[in-house]
Amino acid sequence: MNTSDAAKLSALEGVFGRVVGAVLALGGIVLFIMLISGGFKYITSGGHPKGVEEAKKTLTYAIGGMVLLALSFLLLRFIEQFTGAEVTKFKIFQ
């Protein structure tokens, strides 16, 4: 076995980037499903107060999650702009 074939610590940068991308994509899919589910619950509630309340909660949590996800990304971009540190890019060695 050649030493150049051995795994290096810097290979974690790519793995971490892919994991973060997959988690964000999964979050978007879950958000979409929650929005569809909340809308379906609202439409099929038939005006019953309990069904309408459940649908509103589902939609509120979905929109709250979307806002939280967007604000966290914007906060990281804000920090990056004012400090110059690349906080949105994972690097083991600078």
Order of alpha helices (4+ residues) and beta strands (2+ residues): alpha-alpha
